[in-house]
């Protein structure tokens, strides 16, 4: 069974609690439940994490080298600053998909340019919490295609 590590960066634990006009009313726990439901449907094994600490996220990305075949990551505020996370992602051999709940391209200039994006396979943004489910579905399609190729 393919394994997917889902990583969430700083402040995403506040989803659904603060700023629902930008990030919506869905909580991170509800996003986790949606991911678990989709993963069951697709036959994928997932682990789901949130951290407010850059080093902890780097440790998790490094752990994925052994523990996961793909990473879905919402780096949140670290999207715009973290070269350490870019370096860790580059050392991971599997597929990485970056997800943002909001459309970062429609935001102010500080929220527009993710330094992570050039190191990942694909970026999903602006689709709300569905972006995580879409990322799982995309991975499942990739692995299906790889099997039949
Ligand atoms: O849209 C996304 O998923 C973001 O990664 C969320 C980040 C933001 O810096 C990115 O530009 C886009 C912020 C996450 C903070 O989440 C909060 C949720 C509720 C209240 C306050 C912050």
Backbone and ligand atoms as CSV (ligand in chain L), in Angstrom:
chain,resi,resn,atom,element,x,y,z
A,1,UNK,N,N,0.856,-1.204,0.000
A,1,UNK,CA,C,0.000,0.000,0.000
A,1,UNK,C,C,0.891,1.253,0.000
A,2,UNK,N,N,0.626,2.187,-0.916
A,2,UNK,CA,C,1.420,3.422,-0.949
A,2,UNK,C,C,1.117,4.306,0.264
A,3,UNK,N,N,2.189,4.944,0.759
A,3,UNK,CA,C,2.074,5.751,1.998
A,3,UNK,C,C,2.271,7.237,1.699
A,4,UNK,N,N,1.382,8.045,2.254
A,4,UNK,CA,C,1.439,9.489,2.021
A,4,UNK,C,C,1.542,10.208,3.367
A,5,UNK,N,N,2.567,11.058,3.489
A,5,UNK,CA,C,2.687,11.895,4.689
A,5,UNK,C,C,2.073,13.265,4.364
A,6,UNK,N,N,1.115,13.683,5.177
A,6,UNK,CA,C,0.467,14.987,4.969
A,6,UNK,C,C,0.960,15.941,6.056
A,7,UNK,N,N,1.597,17.033,5.628
A,7,UNK,CA,C,2.232,17.957,6.571
A,7,UNK,C,C,1.573,19.327,6.511
A,8,UNK,N,N,1.345,19.890,7.674
A,8,UNK,CA,C,0.730,21.217,7.777
A,8,UNK,C,C,1.600,22.123,8.624
A,9,UNK,N,N,1.859,23.308,8.109
A,9,UNK,CA,C,2.747,24.251,8.774
A,9,UNK,C,C,2.064,25.129,9.808
A,10,UNK,N,N,2.765,26.198,10.195
A,10,UNK,CA,C,2.363,27.009,11.340
A,10,UNK,C,C,0.992,27.659,11.204
A,11,UNK,N,N,0.293,27.677,12.317
A,11,UNK,CA,C,-1.015,28.336,12.490
A,11,UNK,C,C,-2.182,27.597,11.857
A,12,UNK,N,N,-1.910,26.527,11.102
A,12,UNK,CA,C,-3.030,25.812,10.481
A,12,UNK,C,C,-3.887,25.090,11.527
A,13,UNK,N,N,-3.342,24.953,12.748
A,13,UNK,CA,C,-4.171,24.437,13.857
A,13,UNK,C,C,-5.314,25.400,14.207
A,14,UNK,N,N,-5.216,26.650,13.692
A,14,UNK,CA,C,-6.273,27.637,13.972
A,14,UNK,C,C,-7.367,27.653,12.903
A,15,UNK,N,N,-7.245,26.787,11.905
A,15,UNK,CA,C,-8.260,26.758,10.839
A,15,UNK,C,C,-9.653,26.560,11.420
A,16,UNK,N,N,-10.601,27.297,10.873
A,16,UNK,CA,C,-11.990,27.179,11.329
A,16,UNK,C,C,-12.264,27.930,12.611
A,17,UNK,N,N,-11.202,28.389,13.256
A,17,UNK,CA,C,-11.354,29.071,14.546
A,17,UNK,C,C,-11.196,30.577,14.366
A,18,UNK,N,N,-10.208,30.999,13.534
A,18,UNK,CA,C,-9.935,32.412,13.259
A,18,UNK,C,C,-9.962,32.644,11.749
A,19,UNK,N,N,-10.215,33.879,11.340
A,19,UNK,CA,C,-10.169,34.319,9.938
A,19,UNK,C,C,-10.911,33.401,8.952
A,20,UNK,N,N,-12.187,33.039,9.253
A,20,UNK,CA,C,-12.919,32.151,8.332
A,20,UNK,C,C,-13.179,32.794,6.966
A,21,UNK,N,N,-13.128,34.139,6.893
A,21,UNK,CA,C,-13.340,34.813,5.600
A,21,UNK,C,C,-12.224,34.473,4.609
A,22,UNK,N,N,-11.003,34.243,5.102
A,22,UNK,CA,C,-9.886,33.888,4.192
A,22,UNK,C,C,-9.749,32.373,4.071
A,23,UNK,N,N,-9.760,31.677,5.215
A,23,UNK,CA,C,-9.397,30.254,5.200
A,23,UNK,C,C,-10.586,29.318,5.371
A,24,UNK,N,N,-11.805,29.867,5.513
A,24,UNK,CA,C,-13.001,29.033,5.598
A,24,UNK,C,C,-13.287,28.555,7.016
A,25,UNK,N,N,-14.369,27.782,7.143
A,25,UNK,CA,C,-14.854,27.380,8.465
A,25,UNK,C,C,-14.445,25.953,8.825
A,26,UNK,N,N,-13.803,25.262,7.892
A,26,UNK,CA,C,-13.419,23.864,8.143
A,26,UNK,C,C,-12.208,23.809,9.078
A,27,UNK,N,N,-12.268,22.950,10.075
A,27,UNK,CA,C,-11.127,22.823,10.998
A,27,UNK,C,C,-10.093,21.842,10.429
A,28,UNK,N,N,-8.883,21.898,11.006
A,28,UNK,CA,C,-7.836,20.975,10.544
A,28,UNK,C,C,-8.237,19.531,10.841
A,29,UNK,N,N,-8.951,19.333,11.946
A,29,UNK,CA,C,-9.388,17.974,12.264
A,29,UNK,C,C,-10.379,17.451,11.216
A,30,UNK,N,N,-11.242,18.353,10.732
A,30,UNK,CA,C,-12.178,17.937,9.663
A,30,UNK,C,C,-11.419,17.624,8.372
A,31,UNK,N,N,-10.369,18.411,8.084
A,31,UNK,CA,C,-9.543,18.132,6.896
A,31,UNK,C,C,-8.888,16.756,7.047
A,32,UNK,N,N,-8.408,16.478,8.264
A,32,UNK,CA,C,-7.797,15.161,8.514
A,32,UNK,C,C,-8.814,14.040,8.241
A,33,UNK,N,N,-10.041,14.232,8.745
A,33,UNK,CA,C,-11.078,13.207,8.533
A,33,UNK,C,C,-11.386,13.030,7.039
A,34,UNK,N,N,-11.463,14.161,6.294
A,34,UNK,CA,C,-11.698,14.078,4.838
A,34,UNK,C,C,-10.585,13.275,4.159
A,35,UNK,N,N,-9.344,13.541,4.591
A,35,UNK,CA,C,-8.195,12.837,3.997
A,35,UNK,C,C,-8.262,11.348,4.321
A,36,UNK,N,N,-8.633,11.022,5.561
A,36,UNK,CA,C,-8.713,9.605,5.947
A,36,UNK,C,C,-9.783,8.885,5.114
A,37,UNK,N,N,-10.930,9.571,4.926
A,37,UNK,CA,C,-12.024,8.975,4.130
A,37,UNK,C,C,-11.545,8.717,2.692
A,38,UNK,N,N,-10.902,9.734,2.090
A,38,UNK,CA,C,-10.437,9.604,0.703
A,38,UNK,C,C,-9.346,8.526,0.593
A,39,UNK,N,N,-8.434,8.509,1.569
A,39,UNK,CA,C,-7.346,7.532,1.532
A,39,UNK,C,C,-7.907,6.111,1.621
A,40,UNK,N,N,-8.921,5.903,2.458
A,40,UNK,CA,C,-9.568,4.582,2.562
A,40,UNK,C,C,-10.146,4.172,1.226
A,41,UNK,N,N,-10.819,5.134,0.581
A,41,UNK,CA,C,-11.446,4.877,-0.716
A,41,UNK,C,C,-10.386,4.491,-1.760
A,42,UNK,N,N,-9.235,5.175,-1.716
A,42,UNK,CA,C,-8.203,4.980,-2.744
A,42,UNK,C,C,-7.211,3.868,-2.379
A,43,UNK,N,N,-7.309,3.351,-1.157
A,43,UNK,CA,C,-6.371,2.311,-0.730
A,43,UNK,C,C,-4.978,2.864,-0.453
A,44,UNK,N,N,-4.912,4.040,0.147
A,44,UNK,CA,C,-3.621,4.639,0.513
A,44,UNK,C,C,-3.510,4.700,2.032
A,45,UNK,N,N,-2.273,4.620,2.534
A,45,UNK,CA,C,-2.046,4.773,3.979
A,45,UNK,C,C,-1.547,6.199,4.213
A,46,UNK,N,N,-2.192,6.922,5.140
A,46,UNK,CA,C,-1.725,8.295,5.375
A,46,UNK,C,C,-1.299,8.513,6.828
A,47,UNK,N,N,-0.375,9.475,6.985
A,47,UNK,CA,C,-0.126,10.014,8.329
A,47,UNK,C,C,-0.331,11.520,8.194
A,48,UNK,N,N,-0.840,12.148,9.253
A,48,UNK,CA,C,-1.258,13.551,9.180
A,48,UNK,C,C,-0.611,14.319,10.325
A,49,UNK,N,N,0.088,15.401,10.015
A,49,UNK,CA,C,0.839,16.137,11.042
A,49,UNK,C,C,0.630,17.645,10.896
A,50,UNK,N,N,0.734,18.334,12.009
A,50,UNK,CA,C,0.792,19.808,11.992
A,50,UNK,C,C,1.869,20.243,12.966
A,51,UNK,N,N,2.680,21.224,12.554
A,51,UNK,CA,C,3.663,21.776,13.490
A,51,UNK,C,C,3.826,23.273,13.254
A,52,UNK,N,N,4.075,23.977,14.348
A,52,UNK,CA,C,4.365,25.409,14.256
A,52,UNK,C,C,5.864,25.668,14.172
A,53,UNK,N,N,6.659,24.577,14.102
A,53,UNK,CA,C,8.113,24.720,14.214
A,53,UNK,C,C,8.826,24.235,12.947
A,54,UNK,N,N,9.628,25.103,12.379
A,54,UNK,CA,C,10.298,24.798,11.114
A,54,UNK,C,C,11.173,23.541,11.215
A,55,UNK,N,N,11.971,23.448,12.308
A,55,UNK,CA,C,12.873,22.300,12.463
A,55,UNK,C,C,12.107,20.986,12.558
A,56,UNK,N,N,10.948,21.046,13.219
A,56,UNK,CA,C,10.130,19.830,13.348
A,56,UNK,C,C,9.601,19.398,11.971
A,57,UNK,N,N,9.237,20.384,11.150
A,57,UNK,CA,C,8.765,20.070,9.797
A,57,UNK,C,C,9.909,19.483,8.963
A,58,UNK,N,N,11.117,20.042,9.123
A,58,UNK,CA,C,12.286,19.497,8.418
A,58,UNK,C,C,12.522,18.051,8.867
A,59,UNK,N,N,12.429,17.784,10.186
A,59,UNK,CA,C,12.601,16.414,10.696
A,59,UNK,C,C,11.570,15.470,10.068
A,60,UNK,N,N,10.325,15.929,9.963
A,60,UNK,CA,C,9.273,15.082,9.388
A,60,UNK,C,C,9.546,14.801,7.905
A,61,UNK,N,N,9.979,15.826,7.171
A,61,UNK,CA,C,10.285,15.617,5.741
A,61,UNK,C,C,11.433,14.606,5.611
A,62,UNK,N,N,12.423,14.725,6.503
A,62,UNK,CA,C,13.528,13.745,6.466
A,62,UNK,C,C,13.023,12.347,6.813
A,63,UNK,N,N,12.109,12.253,7.797
A,63,UNK,CA,C,11.567,10.941,8.194
A,63,UNK,C,C,10.800,10.318,7.033
A,64,UNK,N,N,10.195,11.153,6.186
A,64,UNK,CA,C,9.428,10.643,5.043
A,64,UNK,C,C,10.314,9.847,4.088
A,65,UNK,N,N,11.633,10.084,4.113
A,65,UNK,CA,C,12.548,9.311,3.252
A,65,UNK,C,C,12.404,7.816,3.524
A,66,UNK,N,N,12.100,7.472,4.795
A,66,UNK,CA,C,11.864,6.062,5.138
A,66,UNK,C,C,10.373,5.712,5.193
A,67,UNK,N,N,9.558,6.692,5.627
A,67,UNK,CA,C,8.186,6.377,6.046
A,67,UNK,C,C,7.120,6.624,4.994
A,68,UNK,N,N,7.470,7.269,3.872
A,68,UNK,CA,C,6.407,7.641,2.926
A,68,UNK,C,C,6.879,7.566,1.476
A,69,UNK,N,N,5.906,7.359,0.586
A,69,UNK,CA,C,6.185,7.352,-0.856
A,69,UNK,C,C,5.879,8.713,-1.471
A,70,UNK,N,N,5.108,9.522,-0.752
A,70,UNK,CA,C,4.781,10.865,-1.250
A,70,UNK,C,C,4.492,11.771,-0.061
A,71,UNK,N,N,4.629,13.067,-0.306
A,71,UNK,CA,C,4.315,14.076,0.711
A,71,UNK,C,C,3.306,15.055,0.117
A,72,UNK,N,N,2.270,15.351,0.901
A,72,UNK,CA,C,1.394,16.480,0.585
A,72,UNK,C,C,1.692,17.513,1.653
A,73,UNK,N,N,2.082,18.714,1.241
A,73,UNK,CA,C,2.510,19.698,2.242
A,73,UNK,C,C,1.825,21.043,2.038
A,74,UNK,N,N,1.251,21.551,3.126
A,74,UNK,CA,C,0.825,22.947,3.170
A,74,UNK,C,C,1.819,23.642,4.101
A,75,UNK,N,N,2.844,24.284,3.536
A,75,UNK,CA,C,3.886,24.868,4.386
A,75,UNK,C,C,3.438,26.141,5.100
A,76,UNK,N,N,2.215,26.621,4.773
A,76,UNK,CA,C,1.648,27.828,5.394
A,76,UNK,C,C,2.658,28.983,5.340
A,77,UNK,N,N,2.889,29.664,6.458
A,77,UNK,CA,C,3.763,30.843,6.445
A,77,UNK,C,C,5.197,30.543,6.022
A,78,UNK,N,N,5.658,29.298,6.209
A,78,UNK,CA,C,7.026,28.945,5.804
A,78,UNK,C,C,7.176,28.833,4.292
A,79,UNK,N,N,6.048,28.835,3.566
A,79,UNK,CA,C,6.098,28.778,2.094
A,79,UNK,C,C,6.960,29.896,1.526
A,80,UNK,N,N,6.969,31.016,2.247
A,80,UNK,CA,C,7.558,32.226,1.670
A,80,UNK,C,C,8.969,32.485,2.178
A,81,UNK,N,N,9.460,31.605,3.067
A,81,UNK,CA,C,10.759,31.867,3.700
A,81,UNK,C,C,11.688,30.659,3.816
A,82,UNK,N,N,11.145,29.425,3.799
A,82,UNK,CA,C,11.947,28.319,4.335
A,82,UNK,C,C,12.817,27.595,3.308
A,83,UNK,N,N,14.062,28.038,3.199
A,83,UNK,CA,C,15.032,27.336,2.348
A,83,UNK,C,C,15.382,25.992,2.996
A,84,UNK,N,N,15.318,25.918,4.334
A,84,UNK,CA,C,15.596,24.644,5.023
A,84,UNK,C,C,14.589,23.577,4.590
A,85,UNK,N,N,13.325,23.951,4.436
A,85,UNK,CA,C,12.323,22.971,3.988
A,85,UNK,C,C,12.533,22.616,2.517
A,86,UNK,N,N,12.937,23.592,1.700
A,86,UNK,CA,C,13.243,23.299,0.290
A,86,UNK,C,C,14.370,22.268,0.222
A,87,UNK,N,N,15.423,22.473,1.027
A,87,UNK,CA,C,16.563,21.546,1.004
A,87,UNK,C,C,16.125,20.140,1.414
A,88,UNK,N,N,15.270,20.048,2.446
A,88,UNK,CA,C,14.794,18.734,2.906
A,88,UNK,C,C,13.935,18.072,1.818
A,89,UNK,N,N,13.108,18.855,1.162
A,89,UNK,CA,C,12.246,18.317,0.088
A,89,UNK,C,C,13.109,17.788,-1.056
A,90,UNK,N,N,14.191,18.510,-1.362
A,90,UNK,CA,C,15.066,18.070,-2.462
A,90,UNK,C,C,15.749,16.741,-2.145
A,91,UNK,N,N,15.883,16.426,-0.835
A,91,UNK,CA,C,16.523,15.164,-0.441
A,91,UNK,C,C,15.514,14.004,-0.386
A,92,UNK,N,N,14.243,14.287,-0.691
A,92,UNK,CA,C,13.190,13.259,-0.681
A,92,UNK,C,C,12.975,12.782,-2.113
A,93,UNK,N,N,12.996,11.451,-2.318
A,93,UNK,CA,C,12.929,10.922,-3.686
A,93,UNK,C,C,11.503,10.790,-4.240
A,94,UNK,N,N,10.507,10.767,-3.347
A,94,UNK,CA,C,9.124,10.554,-3.809
A,94,UNK,C,C,8.495,11.841,-4.335
A,95,UNK,N,N,7.193,11.716,-4.639
A,95,UNK,CA,C,6.451,12.868,-5.185
A,95,UNK,C,C,6.054,13.815,-4.046
A,96,UNK,N,N,6.170,15.110,-4.291
A,96,UNK,CA,C,5.712,16.107,-3.312
A,96,UNK,C,C,4.680,17.019,-3.983
A,97,UNK,N,N,3.532,17.164,-3.333
A,97,UNK,CA,C,2.510,18.098,-3.824
A,97,UNK,C,C,2.297,19.175,-2.759
A,98,UNK,N,N,2.369,20.437,-3.195
A,98,UNK,CA,C,2.149,21.577,-2.295
A,98,UNK,C,C,0.675,21.988,-2.394
A,99,UNK,N,N,0.052,22.172,-1.245
A,99,UNK,CA,C,-1.362,22.569,-1.210
A,99,UNK,C,C,-1.512,23.863,-0.417
A,100,UNK,N,N,-2.308,24.785,-0.948
A,100,UNK,CA,C,-2.741,25.961,-0.184
A,100,UNK,C,C,-4.254,26.041,-0.264
A,101,UNK,N,N,-4.872,26.302,0.862
A,101,UNK,CA,C,-6.335,26.407,0.911
A,101,UNK,C,C,-6.802,27.630,0.126
A,102,UNK,N,N,-6.117,28.758,0.341
A,102,UNK,CA,C,-6.489,29.995,-0.345
A,102,UNK,C,C,-5.698,30.104,-1.653
A,103,UNK,N,N,-6.139,31.009,-2.518
A,103,UNK,CA,C,-5.401,31.266,-3.751
A,103,UNK,C,C,-4.285,32.263,-3.433
A,104,UNK,N,N,-3.070,31.735,-3.249
A,104,UNK,CA,C,-1.973,32.610,-2.811
A,104,UNK,C,C,-1.668,33.685,-3.859
A,105,UNK,N,N,-2.027,33.420,-5.121
A,105,UNK,CA,C,-1.741,34.397,-6.191
A,105,UNK,C,C,-2.688,35.592,-6.145
A,106,UNK,N,N,-3.783,35.436,-5.399
A,106,UNK,CA,C,-4.737,36.545,-5.291
A,106,UNK,C,C,-4.532,37.332,-3.995
A,107,UNK,N,N,-3.454,37.024,-3.284
A,107,UNK,CA,C,-3.209,37.663,-1.990
A,107,UNK,C,C,-2.206,38.815,-2.142
A,108,UNK,N,N,-1.871,39.424,-1.018
A,108,UNK,CA,C,-0.885,40.514,-1.034
A,108,UNK,C,C,0.495,39.974,-1.405
A,109,UNK,N,N,1.430,40.870,-1.713
A,109,UNK,CA,C,2.708,40.410,-2.272
A,109,UNK,C,C,3.494,39.499,-1.335
A,110,UNK,N,N,3.290,39.601,-0.003
A,110,UNK,CA,C,4.022,38.726,0.929
A,110,UNK,C,C,3.530,37.287,0.851
A,111,UNK,N,N,2.296,37.076,0.360
A,111,UNK,CA,C,1.709,35.739,0.318
A,111,UNK,C,C,1.688,35.171,-1.104
A,112,UNK,N,N,2.435,35.782,-2.032
A,112,UNK,CA,C,2.285,35.397,-3.428
A,112,UNK,C,C,3.338,34.417,-3.911
A,113,UNK,N,N,4.576,34.580,-3.434
A,113,UNK,CA,C,5.650,33.770,-4.018
A,113,UNK,C,C,6.137,32.697,-3.050
A,114,UNK,N,N,5.757,31.452,-3.342
A,114,UNK,CA,C,6.226,30.345,-2.512
A,114,UNK,C,C,7.617,29.923,-2.975
A,115,UNK,N,N,8.578,29.891,-2.038
A,115,UNK,CA,C,9.930,29.435,-2.391
A,115,UNK,C,C,9.975,27.911,-2.510
A,116,UNK,N,N,8.913,27.252,-2.006
A,116,UNK,CA,C,8.844,25.782,-2.014
A,116,UNK,C,C,8.491,25.249,-3.413
A,117,UNK,N,N,7.689,26.033,-4.166
A,117,UNK,CA,C,7.027,25.502,-5.371
A,117,UNK,C,C,7.977,24.921,-6.417
A,118,UNK,N,N,9.166,25.520,-6.561
A,118,UNK,CA,C,10.044,25.021,-7.629
A,118,UNK,C,C,10.595,23.626,-7.323
A,119,UNK,N,N,10.466,23.192,-6.044
A,119,UNK,CA,C,11.032,21.890,-5.658
A,119,UNK,C,C,9.976,20.783,-5.609
A,120,UNK,N,N,8.719,21.084,-5.992
A,120,UNK,CA,C,7.647,20.082,-5.879
A,120,UNK,C,C,7.116,19.685,-7.253
A,121,UNK,N,N,6.363,18.565,-7.291
A,121,UNK,CA,C,5.799,18.110,-8.570
A,121,UNK,C,C,4.632,18.987,-9.013
A,122,UNK,N,N,3.776,19.329,-8.051
A,122,UNK,CA,C,2.602,20.118,-8.413
A,122,UNK,C,C,2.138,20.982,-7.257
A,123,UNK,N,N,1.377,22.010,-7.612
A,123,UNK,CA,C,0.845,22.940,-6.607
A,123,UNK,C,C,-0.659,23.052,-6.809
A,124,UNK,N,N,-1.413,22.910,-5.714
A,124,UNK,CA,C,-2.868,23.102,-5.761
A,124,UNK,C,C,-3.169,24.262,-4.827
A,125,UNK,N,N,-3.830,25.291,-5.325
A,125,UNK,CA,C,-4.186,26.382,-4.417
A,125,UNK,C,C,-5.529,26.987,-4.784
A,126,UNK,N,N,-6.224,27.479,-3.749
A,126,UNK,CA,C,-7.467,28.194,-3.973
A,126,UNK,C,C,-8.703,27.318,-4.012
A,127,UNK,N,N,-8.543,26.016,-3.813
A,127,UNK,CA,C,-9.702,25.109,-3.877
A,127,UNK,C,C,-10.269,24.811,-2.496
A,128,UNK,N,N,-9.794,25.536,-1.482
A,128,UNK,CA,C,-10.259,25.267,-0.122
A,128,UNK,C,C,-9.720,23.936,0.365
A,129,UNK,N,N,-10.347,23.354,1.408
A,129,UNK,CA,C,-9.866,22.098,1.978
A,129,UNK,C,C,-9.901,20.942,0.978
A,130,UNK,N,N,-10.707,21.090,-0.096
A,130,UNK,CA,C,-10.757,20.041,-1.123
A,130,UNK,C,C,-9.382,19.821,-1.765
A,131,UNK,N,N,-8.508,20.831,-1.697
A,131,UNK,CA,C,-7.173,20.701,-2.286
A,131,UNK,C,C,-6.418,19.477,-1.772
A,132,UNK,N,N,-6.601,19.146,-0.500
A,132,UNK,CA,C,-5.911,17.973,0.076
A,132,UNK,C,C,-6.441,16.680,-0.554
A,133,UNK,N,N,-7.775,16.617,-0.710
A,133,UNK,CA,C,-8.412,15.427,-1.309
A,133,UNK,C,C,-7.988,15.312,-2.775
A,134,UNK,N,N,-7.932,16.468,-3.470
A,134,UNK,CA,C,-7.506,16.474,-4.875
A,134,UNK,C,C,-6.064,15.972,-4.988
A,135,UNK,N,N,-5.223,16.352,-4.031
A,135,UNK,CA,C,-3.813,15.919,-4.063
A,135,UNK,C,C,-3.722,14.396,-3.880
A,136,UNK,N,N,-4.537,13.844,-2.966
A,136,UNK,CA,C,-4.538,12.384,-2.761
A,136,UNK,C,C,-4.991,11.681,-4.041
A,137,UNK,N,N,-6.031,12.223,-4.652
A,137,UNK,CA,C,-6.556,11.632,-5.870
A,137,UNK,C,C,-5.507,11.694,-6.992
A,138,UNK,N,N,-4.785,12.813,-7.092
A,138,UNK,CA,C,-3.739,12.952,-8.119
A,138,UNK,C,C,-2.638,11.907,-7.910
A,139,UNK,N,N,-2.252,11.687,-6.648
A,139,UNK,CA,C,-1.209,10.694,-6.364
A,139,UNK,C,C,-1.677,9.307,-6.772
A,140,UNK,N,N,-2.935,8.988,-6.437
A,140,UNK,CA,C,-3.482,7.687,-6.765
A,140,UNK,C,C,-3.468,7.460,-8.282
A,141,UNK,N,N,-3.844,8.497,-9.036
A,141,UNK,CA,C,-3.821,8.394,-10.512
A,141,UNK,C,C,-2.401,8.172,-11.011
A,142,UNK,N,N,-1.420,8.908,-10.435
A,142,UNK,CA,C,-0.014,8.758,-10.855
A,142,UNK,C,C,0.450,7.330,-10.651
A,143,UNK,N,N,0.107,6.764,-9.471
A,143,UNK,CA,C,0.573,5.414,-9.158
A,143,UNK,C,C,-0.135,4.380,-10.033
A,144,UNK,N,N,-1.429,4.639,-10.361
A,144,UNK,CA,C,-2.152,3.723,-11.261
A,144,UNK,C,C,-1.496,3.724,-12.621
A,145,UNK,N,N,-1.186,4.929,-13.113
A,145,UNK,CA,C,-0.549,5.051,-14.451
A,145,UNK,C,C,0.804,4.362,-14.452
A,146,UNK,N,N,1.579,4.535,-13.367
A,146,UNK,CA,C,2.917,3.936,-13.292
A,146,UNK,C,C,2.832,2.410,-13.351
A,147,UNK,N,N,1.760,1.845,-12.754
A,147,UNK,CA,C,1.593,0.387,-12.737
A,147,UNK,C,C,1.275,-0.155,-14.121
A,148,UNK,N,N,0.465,0.621,-14.882
A,148,UNK,CA,C,0.041,0.118,-16.204
A,148,UNK,C,C,1.044,0.474,-17.294
A,149,UNK,N,N,2.033,1.340,-16.966
A,149,UNK,CA,C,3.002,1.772,-18.016
A,149,UNK,C,C,3.992,0.666,-18.347
L,1,LIG,O1,O,-4.022,29.096,2.073
L,1,LIG,C1,C,-3.182,28.411,2.687
L,1,LIG,O2,O,-3.334,27.221,2.887
L,1,LIG,C2,C,-1.944,29.098,3.247
L,1,LIG,O3,O,-0.844,28.205,3.174
L,1,LIG,C3,C,-2.247,29.441,4.698
L,1,LIG,C4,C,-1.145,30.268,5.360
L,1,LIG,C5,C,-0.812,31.501,4.535
L,1,LIG,O4,O,0.324,32.144,5.091
L,1,LIG,C6,C,-0.522,31.132,3.106
L,1,LIG,O5,O,-0.352,32.327,2.379
L,1,LIG,C7,C,-1.632,30.339,2.467
L,1,LIG,C8,C,-1.556,30.770,6.732
L,1,LIG,C9,C,-2.067,29.723,7.626
L,1,LIG,C10,C,-2.584,30.405,8.845
L,1,LIG,O6,O,-3.823,29.855,9.147
L,1,LIG,C11,C,-4.630,30.557,9.947
L,1,LIG,C12,C,-5.886,30.028,10.107
L,1,LIG,C13,C,-6.769,30.683,10.880
L,1,LIG,C14,C,-6.414,31.861,11.520
L,1,LIG,C15,C,-5.147,32.378,11.380
L,1,LIG,C16,C,-4.235,31.714,10.571
